[in-house]
Amino acid sequence: MYLNIMVNQSPIPVVVNGAAGKMGREVIKALSQTTDMNLVGAIDINPEHQGKDIGELSGLSRPLGVPITNQLEPLLLIASQEKQLGVMVDFTHPNIVYDNIRSAVAYGIRPVVGTTGLSLEQLQDLAEFTAKASTGCLVIPNFSIGMVLLQQAAVKASQHFDHVEIIELHHNEKADAPSGTAIKTAEMLADMGKSFNVPIVEEKENLIGSRGFEGREGIRIHSIRLPGLIAHQEVIFGAPGQLYTLRHDTSDRACYMPGLLLAIRKVIGLKSLVYGLEKIL
Ligand SMILES: NC(=O)c1ccc[n+]([C@@H]2O[C@H](COP(=O)([O-])OP(=O)(O)OC[C@H]3O[C@@H](n4cnc5c(N)ncnc54)[C@H](O)[C@@H]3O)[C@@H](O)[C@H]2O)c1
């Protein structure tokens, strides 16, 4: 049972976009265990699931009385008419997430976004858009607390190591590469104000891509996609005579739910876009 922190207030109306997906179904299960949130809509474009009860599809023992629809805007409108400020949770696809956020903000609905793949330009644009609308928005590339701890440990280690590479491993249904989390981790290290991986020999890639992607300050990211994986990341630091490896493994999508529910509660009080779970912990 998840902790409910709001007492004597109307529940937060929540619309889940991408509700029939792997993350969407997990979100539905988590919401059903809260008393301070109320699911008002489940959106998914998958034609197989239109009209089905989202509770039953998510494996709950009872129907929730919320049918899946592919119409986002009417549900944003309904959520916007509730007493408490509404939230849209988005776990859809990198191709559509930018438009979804703009639509939600246009209705005064606060987006909590787990979908990865937003470009830097899109994030900057959305930051301006949400600030102008004075509307909170949370973009969280990884909702697991363990990953935030890994990133903090990596930042600390980067003060002592000059060589680092990041490997991210995901299931092969993931559309974007590298993962939003790997990009975020690399950005945090690049912001430390030093260059990493200064080569000591002249490197030549005989097969293009074999050394991965080289980003800011020389930090490299490698992406692996295989069935059987869920979501995993390693940050490997090297120095003469030692390796320091930080690794986070996701074995069940339930690990994202405490962070997600926290984000839903926090986004109500924000006035513009905030990026990263560590900012609200
Ligand atoms: N932030 C995190 O902690 C975290 C964790 C896991 C996954 N993710 C990201 O979340 C996203 C979804 O992941 P998933 O594993 O649930 O994928 P999935 O493919 O299982 O689910 C996506 C769902 O979105 C639906 N969809 C696609 N386009 C849509 C649209 N235009 N409108 C409505 N629904 C639409 C699909 O039909 C599908 O049911 C990915 O970008 C993934 O990288 C983030």
The ligand as a Gaussian input file, in Angstrom:
#p B3LYP/6-31G(d) Opt

LIG

0 1
 N       10.830000       7.389000     -16.779000
 C       10.924000       6.115000     -16.435000
 O       11.225000       5.766000     -15.282000
 C       10.612000       5.069000     -17.473000
 C       10.573000       3.714000     -17.133000
 C       10.241000       2.804000     -18.130000
 C        9.936000       3.242000     -19.406000
 N       10.012000       4.573000     -19.696000
 C        9.656000       5.114000     -21.007000
 O        8.222000       5.144000     -21.097000
 C        7.807000       4.986000     -22.454000
 C        6.805000       3.846000     -22.546000
 O        7.429000       2.645000     -22.161000
 P        6.635000       1.247000     -22.122000
 O        7.676000       0.248000     -21.821000
 O        5.428000       1.338000     -21.267000
 O        6.201000       1.132000     -23.665000
 P        4.966000       0.346000     -24.284000
 O        5.224000       0.272000     -25.753000
 O        4.694000      -0.918000     -23.540000
 O        3.736000       1.320000     -24.008000
 C        3.485000       2.500000     -24.707000
 C        1.971000       2.603000     -24.887000
 O        1.689000       3.891000     -25.431000
 C        0.696000       3.737000     -26.432000
 N        0.806000       4.855000     -27.362000
 C        1.723000       5.067000     -28.350000
 N        1.445000       6.224000     -28.979000
 C        0.357000       6.760000     -28.372000
 C       -0.403000       7.936000     -28.583000
 N       -0.131000       8.790000     -29.566000
 N       -1.459000       8.168000     -27.763000
 C       -1.799000       7.299000     -26.782000
 N       -1.119000       6.138000     -26.560000
 C       -0.050000       5.887000     -27.334000
 C        0.980000       2.382000     -27.079000
 O       -0.178000       1.860000     -27.727000
 C        1.410000       1.555000     -25.871000
 O        0.298000       0.887000     -25.277000
 C        9.107000       4.785000     -23.256000
 O        9.520000       6.019000     -23.766000
 C       10.097000       4.307000     -22.194000
 O       11.437000       4.599000     -22.534000
 C       10.338000       5.471000     -18.753000

